[in-house]
Amino acid sequence: MELREDGIYCDCTVGGGGHLLMMLEKTHNTRFIGIDQDPEALDFVRANLGSFKERVILYEGNFAHLDRIINELNIKGLDGILFDLGASFHQLTTPERGFSFNLDGRLLMQMSPETVPLYSKLRAANKEEIFYVLKNYGDVPDARTLAVAIFENRHKLNTTMDLRKLVEKRFSGRFLKKNLHRVFQAFRIWTNEELKNLKEGLIKAVHLLFPRRRMIVISYHSGEDRIVKNIFRDFEKQKILRRLNKKVIRPRIEEIHKNPAARSARMRVVEKCASC
Ligand SMILES: C[S@@+](CC[C@H](N)C(=O)[O-])C[C@H]1O[C@@H](n2cnc3c(N)ncnc32)[C@H](O)[C@@H]1O
């Protein structure tokens, strides 16, 4: 991201504030908007902004409504936009949030308190819907067998460990961890409507970006990356965007050693065309 001292930038996924603080530290006058749908993320970042707080507006909301948010803040357009998708470290490591297959907690997985929790969504779902989620969002092998087991037990699925036990009946040994990850990620994506929000947010972000300014998207799931790639390619065909990397950027091995959570990260960078 090229940071201009007179610019306004938007971090659409503030999370723990790592990227936001890094950008603040590199600049003196640049202003930032930090969005997250999770009020716990915003409370955490607010408490850590220190003297940077004059240059930041934190906004609780869904980036799917980016146009409305930016309009409400009376801002005409943006000099740079960042999306770092998925769940935050805080969400994944807080048992009460119910995201992790390693930590016992209620089966919630909500990024926003307004989202319907997973245990409740499962109770209202039919077999086909559960199968669709496991197959398409998780690429879970033999998704139908697990979908049937989840459907039949849906009224007893109250905690992360209840769901884990069902997955353990289906997979074992070296396949277990991989498939626990797939199942939990698939249900997280479904609970938070992540793919739908991403499509809406990205399209709005492209329109809000000033000419010659950049947008960066970091995703951790092939379904997300496909959406990002296709949307960017379509805007490039219309001569609205230019892709700065045609091939996705993956983390270097040293980065993965330092931060294992980055192993599945894929980054795409685009620039708005001069005449748009
Ligand atoms: C991977 S974390 C971001 C981490 C952050 N870049 C950092 O350096 O700490 C993703 C964050 O995006 C938020 N998020 C995901 N989807 C969102 C959406 N549709 N609207 C707003 N926030 C969203 C999550 O609540 C989470 O806090």
The ligand as a Tripos MOL2 file, in Angstrom:
@<TRIPOS>MOLECULE
LIG
   27    29     1     0     0
SMALL
NO_CHARGES

@<TRIPOS>ATOM
      1 C1         -8.1690  -11.7640    9.9890 C.3       1 LIG1
      2 S1         -8.9660  -10.6190   11.0150 S.3       1 LIG1
      3 C2         -8.1240   -9.1230   10.6610 C.3       1 LIG1
      4 C3         -6.8270   -9.0070   11.3710 C.3       1 LIG1
      5 C4         -6.1930   -7.6310   11.2480 C.3       1 LIG1
      6 N1         -5.8030   -7.3320    9.8900 N.3       1 LIG1
      7 C5         -4.9970   -7.4790   12.1600 C.2       1 LIG1
      8 O1         -3.9210   -7.0970   11.6750 O.co2     1 LIG1
      9 O2         -5.1440   -7.7290   13.3660 O.co2     1 LIG1
     10 C6        -10.4930  -10.3610   10.2100 C.3       1 LIG1
     11 C7        -11.4530   -9.4300   10.9290 C.3       1 LIG1
     12 O3        -12.4370   -9.0620    9.9650 O.3       1 LIG1
     13 C8        -13.6870   -8.9890   10.5780 C.3       1 LIG1
     14 N2        -14.6830   -9.2060    9.5300 N.ar      1 LIG1
     15 C9        -14.8750  -10.3200    8.7900 C.ar      1 LIG1
     16 N3        -15.8780  -10.1470    7.9240 N.ar      1 LIG1
     17 C10       -16.3230   -8.8750    8.0970 C.ar      1 LIG1
     18 C11       -17.3440   -8.1000    7.4850 C.ar      1 LIG1
     19 N4        -18.1290   -8.6030    6.5190 N.pl3     1 LIG1
     20 N5        -17.5110   -6.8290    7.9010 N.ar      1 LIG1
     21 C12       -16.7290   -6.3050    8.8820 C.ar      1 LIG1
     22 N6        -15.7640   -7.0000    9.5130 N.ar      1 LIG1
     23 C13       -15.5520   -8.2690    9.1230 C.ar      1 LIG1
     24 C14       -13.6690  -10.0680   11.6310 C.3       1 LIG1
     25 O4        -14.5940   -9.7720   12.6570 O.3       1 LIG1
     26 C15       -12.2110  -10.0290   12.0970 C.3       1 LIG1
     27 O5        -12.0770   -9.2290   13.2350 O.3       1 LIG1
@<TRIPOS>BOND
     1     1     2 1
     2     2     3 1
     3     2    10 1
     4     3     4 1
     5     4     5 1
     6     5     6 1
     7     5     7 1
     8     7     8 2
     9     7     9 1
    10    10    11 1
    11    11    12 1
    12    11    26 1
    13    12    13 1
    14    13    14 1
    15    13    24 1
    16    14    15 ar
    17    14    23 ar
    18    15    16 ar
    19    16    17 ar
    20    17    18 ar
    21    17    23 ar
    22    18    19 1
    23    18    20 ar
    24    20    21 ar
    25    21    22 ar
    26    22    23 ar
    27    24    25 1
    28    24    26 1
    29    26    27 1
@<TRIPOS>SUBSTRUCTURE
     1 LIG1         1 GROUP 0 **** ****
